[in-house]
Amino acid sequence: MDSNMMRVSASVVFAETPRPKLMQSCLDVFGALGFRREDLDIVTCDGTMNAKPTREWLRKWGLSWRVNASDQFGRDRMLKLMPTWVVVGPKQPEGATPLSQRHQAEGICFLIRMAAIRFVT
């Protein structure tokens, strides 16, 4: 999971192929770190112009339809179909400076690396 992390935000990227067990593990790690569902941002790209992904699409990725997920799309979507992906990570605190955001991301990345060393190896 560490190799899929975005260093700036401590978000985890799941691209192209749904892996519901890995997604659930990711959500469990964030839960173990004290993040509740409402503390997480979930951004998706399902290949449509929908503002929110469908329940069925979320289910395939291992996400509850109750999560607050937004679907990203752009003008170029009409020209080409982008690969599907999901990004899960902690919301940025209100009033956070770029430095505090970086420190938060570094702290979470460190905890996930330590958990991977302890429980995966």
Buried (B, 14 or more C-beta within 10 A) or exposed (E): BEEBBEEEBBBBBBEEEBBEEBBEBBBEBBEEBEBEEEBBBBBBBBBBEEEBBBEEBBBBBBBEEEBEBEBEBEEEBEEEEEEBBBBBBBEBEEEEEEEEBBEBBEEBBEBBEEBBEEEEE
